[in-house]
Each structure stands twice: as C-alpha cells, then as structure tokens.
Amino acid sequence: MKIAGIVLIVAGFAALLYGGFTYTTHKKAVDLGPVQIEKTEHHSVPLPPLLGVVAIIGGGALFYLGAKEGR
C-alpha cells in the first residue's frame, strides 16, 4: 500500500502542476485515391485542482496505513 500511496501523491502533484494533458488525433479529411489529406486535431483535457488535492490526501492516507501495517 505504501507504493500505491507514493504513486497517488506524485500523480496529485503532477495534476496540480500541469493542470491537465493534451493529445493529438489524426483524421482523413479527403481520400481521392492517391490524393489523401489528413486533418490533425489537438485536444486538451483539463484536470480540476480538487482532483490533485484529493489524490495527495488519499495517497498520504494509503502511505500512512501501509507504514502502520509494517510495524
């Protein structure tokens, strides 16, 4: 459980620092035999700061409970 807690804490800090992520999709706009035109679209997915805070708190709880079980 300690490792899952550390991963959640790091993911929470990353969510707070970056505020979201982007990805790119490629679609064929025109396909006329040998002539092909692709359209590239950039999408962004925002992550609310509350999600990062909840991940940090949950990760801290998992880390604490994992350390407590090891005793």
C-alpha positions in Angstrom: 0.0 0.0 0.0 3.0 2.3 0.5 3.9 2.2 -3.2 0.3 3.0 -4.2 0.3 5.9 -1.8 3.5 7.3 -3.3 2.2 6.9 -6.8 -1.0 8.8 -5.8 1.0 11.6 -4.2 3.2 12.1 -7.2 0.2 12.0 -9.5 -1.6 14.5 -7.4 1.3 16.9 -7.5 1.6 16.4 -11.3 -2.1 17.2 -11.7 -1.7 20.4 -9.7 1.5 21.5 -11.6 0.3 20.7 -15.2 -3.5 21.3 -14.8 -4.3 18.7 -17.5 -3.0 17.0 -20.5 -3.2 17.2 -24.3 -3.4 14.6 -27.0 -3.5 14.7 -30.8 -5.7 12.8 -33.2 -5.2 12.4 -37.0 -8.2 12.0 -39.3 -8.5 11.6 -43.1 -10.3 14.7 -44.4 -10.1 13.8 -48.1 -9.4 10.4 -49.7 -9.3 10.5 -53.5 -7.2 7.5 -54.4 -3.6 8.6 -54.5 -4.5 12.0 -53.0 -5.1 12.0 -49.2 -5.4 14.9 -46.9 -5.1 14.4 -43.2 -6.5 16.7 -40.5 -4.7 17.0 -37.2 -6.7 18.0 -34.1 -5.2 18.9 -30.7 -7.5 18.1 -27.7 -6.9 19.2 -24.2 -8.4 17.6 -21.1 -8.3 19.9 -18.0 -7.9 18.4 -14.6 -9.5 20.3 -11.7 -7.2 21.3 -8.8 -9.5 19.5 -6.4 -8.6 16.2 -8.1 -4.9 16.8 -7.4 -5.6 17.6 -3.7 -7.8 14.6 -3.3 -5.1 12.4 -4.8 -2.5 13.8 -2.5 -4.7 13.3 0.6 -5.6 9.8 -0.5 -2.0 8.9 -1.2 -1.0 10.2 2.2 -3.6 8.1 3.9 -2.5 5.0 2.0 1.1 5.6 2.8 0.3 6.1 6.5 -1.8 3.0 6.6 0.9 1.0 4.8 3.6 2.2 7.2 1.3 1.4 10.2 0.8 -2.2 9.0 4.5 -2.8 8.6 5.1 -2.4 12.4 
